[in-house]
Amino acid sequence: QVHLVESGGGLVQPGGSLRLSCAATGSTRRFDDMAWYRQAPGKQRELVAAISSGGMSKYEDAVKGRFTISRDNAKKTVDLQMISLKPEDTAVYYCYAERVVSVEGGRVRYWGQGTQVTVSS
């Protein structure tokens, strides 16, 4: 069975940096889209950044210019480099991956358990 395991979360001061990593275990082939989501207390889960199997990426407007998503298809990992962190970035960050399973666009979706990022002085 496939599991996504996040690491790299923690406490950082405003303006600091963190690098989140997500590794897939139990997988036998590459994923299609991969992404990072986050959820702050009292807020809905939101897409932070996504990256296609071909390396095309997109970002939520609030993190553009500060976060960079990357992936290694051979290792089946996806990372999120975060710089210039703000208190508003505080949230649980979740790794996401999917595989297309049909011509019609069916998907198998995988979620990590989440890693806490706290930005505070």
Disulfide bonds with the S-S distance in Angstrom:
Cys22-Cys95 2.03
